[in-house]
């Protein structure tokens, strides 16, 4: 049976976060540059220009693009025909710990009630899937909370239908307004149960910006929602214009005959993630 | 481009109009959620504050840890609305301007008008760009809060937008 050491996992996680925390993914940066070209609002144009300049300075200096280097979210696809030597979860936490220390990234994780900072940005939030094969795939997604705070979930009724879903998403955008650091990517989950719906939305943020949904109906829905959201005119950084939303990414899952869960996860313009297969 | 120097004269604040792009130079104090909670607590107990509120500027920000060779690490603004509960009192106690990001409550806007103050928006997420506009940093209070500690930072020409002017004009209304 194929075996991977815990230390190899730690090193892979460390490397993923060292790189992801510094810079948004290529697709997001390209989308920001193309948003700048079609911007109509003067203050939003200035803000987008600063974001392009910010990426240049971050690249040149090694400083993170955004100081909110996030809470570490990790998705693991564990091949059922392999084994890990040691404690897999602890190996991942150690990788996160090392990356945030060595990278001079902000330690933003605290006890929710006492407020005590944990000091090393752990614990990470880890989601496991067991999959066929003998490979280990790890996705790293540092998540800032300016955008996370604007995320919402609703248990709609089946009679609310597509229109109800659409309304909920547009309402969520109106409530979020300029706070989640637009231009945003919206991850949307439809169906499943309460917790799976939120997870579907979160996972959609791992998709590269600019990728097209393989499901044709969802791909059309993504395009239409993006246009409807941008037509609200909230704009980049809330400063007006047509560039609130870079992309909408939707996933669905069968649900119970009595329900219609829908979740919206906001991702700011610092759309940061990476993955590796061991 | 309008050049501003903190502390600003009242005439200078009065001349600012919503939506204008400005370059600000001078000192501000970083304070966000936890530092505001402490300051509010100290005010309630009548304890002396670690810095003079009257005439000062507050920057809602918590930087990344210091890295070798840089004056300060990435330091963009955080969401201003989380400080809605504290901001009116601080404006009433003489805070001249705040730098943050995003919309704030009607109570905060009223406090800005009442006190002839101003609210600037920095570009959310532009942490590296803003760090490159910092020329000096000094630790002031609450080091145990880590990234949320209060520091005095000196800006040289940091780019901002007038988000709420002293007359109550708000950039988030004009869309």
Boltz contact constraints between the chains, C-beta under 6 A:
constraints:
  - contact:
      token1: [A, 43]
      token2: [B, 19]
      max_distance: 6.0
  - contact:
      token1: [A, 43]
      token2: [B, 161]
      max_distance: 6.0
  - contact:
      token1: [A, 46]
      token2: [B, 21]
      max_distance: 6.0
  - contact:
      token1: [A, 47]
      token2: [B, 123]
      max_distance: 6.0
  - contact:
      token1: [A, 50]
      token2: [B, 123]
      max_distance: 6.0
  - contact:
      token1: [A, 50]
      token2: [B, 126]
      max_distance: 6.0
  - contact:
      token1: [A, 50]
      token2: [B, 129]
      max_distance: 6.0
  - contact:
      token1: [A, 53]
      token2: [B, 129]
      max_distance: 6.0
  - contact:
      token1: [A, 54]
      token2: [B, 126]
      max_distance: 6.0
  - contact:
      token1: [A, 54]
      token2: [B, 128]
      max_distance: 6.0
  - contact:
      token1: [A, 54]
      token2: [B, 129]
      max_distance: 6.0
  - contact:
      token1: [A, 57]
      token2: [B, 128]
      max_distance: 6.0
  - contact:
      token1: [A, 57]
      token2: [B, 129]
      max_distance: 6.0
  - contact:
      token1: [A, 57]
      token2: [B, 132]
      max_distance: 6.0
  - contact:
      token1: [A, 58]
      token2: [B, 128]
      max_distance: 6.0
  - contact:
      token1: [A, 63]
      token2: [B, 73]
      max_distance: 6.0
  - contact:
      token1: [A, 63]
      token2: [B, 74]
      max_distance: 6.0
  - contact:
      token1: [A, 63]
      token2: [B, 128]
      max_distance: 6.0
  - contact:
      token1: [A, 63]
      token2: [B, 131]
      max_distance: 6.0
  - contact:
      token1: [A, 64]
      token2: [B, 64]
      max_distance: 6.0
  - contact:
      token1: [A, 64]
      token2: [B, 74]
      max_distance: 6.0
  - contact:
      token1: [A, 65]
      token2: [B, 128]
      max_distance: 6.0
  - contact:
      token1: [A, 66]
      token2: [B, 76]
      max_distance: 6.0
  - contact:
      token1: [A, 66]
      token2: [B, 125]
      max_distance: 6.0
  - contact:
      token1: [A, 66]
      token2: [B, 127]
      max_distance: 6.0
  - contact:
      token1: [A, 67]
      token2: [B, 63]
      max_distance: 6.0
  - contact:
      token1: [A, 67]
      token2: [B, 64]
      max_distance: 6.0
  - contact:
      token1: [A, 67]
      token2: [B, 74]
      max_distance: 6.0
  - contact:
      token1: [A, 67]
      token2: [B, 75]
      max_distance: 6.0
  - contact:
      token1: [A, 67]
      token2: [B, 76]
      max_distance: 6.0
  - contact:
      token1: [A, 67]
      token2: [B, 127]
      max_distance: 6.0
  - contact:
      token1: [A, 104]
      token2: [B, 64]
      max_distance: 6.0
  - contact:
      token1: [A, 104]
      token2: [B, 65]
      max_distance: 6.0
  - contact:
      token1: [A, 104]
      token2: [B, 67]
      max_distance: 6.0
  - contact:
      token1: [A, 104]
      token2: [B, 73]
      max_distance: 6.0
  - contact:
      token1: [A, 105]
      token2: [B, 64]
      max_distance: 6.0
  - contact:
      token1: [A, 106]
      token2: [B, 64]
      max_distance: 6.0
  - contact:
      token1: [A, 106]
      token2: [B, 147]
      max_distance: 6.0
  - contact:
      token1: [A, 117]
      token2: [B, 146]
      max_distance: 6.0
  - contact:
      token1: [A, 146]
      token2: [B, 79]
      max_distance: 6.0
  - contact:
      token1: [A, 177]
      token2: [B, 103]
      max_distance: 6.0
  - contact:
      token1: [A, 178]
      token2: [B, 102]
      max_distance: 6.0
  - contact:
      token1: [A, 178]
      token2: [B, 103]
      max_distance: 6.0
  - contact:
      token1: [A, 178]
      token2: [B, 172]
      max_distance: 6.0
  - contact:
      token1: [A, 179]
      token2: [B, 79]
      max_distance: 6.0
  - contact:
      token1: [A, 179]
      token2: [B, 102]
      max_distance: 6.0
  - contact:
      token1: [A, 181]
      token2: [B, 124]
      max_distance: 6.0
  - contact:
      token1: [A, 181]
      token2: [B, 125]
      max_distance: 6.0
  - contact:
      token1: [A, 233]
      token2: [B, 175]
      max_distance: 6.0
  - contact:
      token1: [A, 237]
      token2: [B, 123]
      max_distance: 6.0
  - contact:
      token1: [A, 237]
      token2: [B, 124]
      max_distance: 6.0
  - contact:
      token1: [A, 238]
      token2: [B, 172]
      max_distance: 6.0
  - contact:
      token1: [A, 240]
      token2: [B, 175]
      max_distance: 6.0
  - contact:
      token1: [A, 268]
      token2: [B, 125]
      max_distance: 6.0
  - contact:
      token1: [A, 269]
      token2: [B, 125]
      max_distance: 6.0
  - contact:
      token1: [A, 270]
      token2: [B, 125]
      max_distance: 6.0
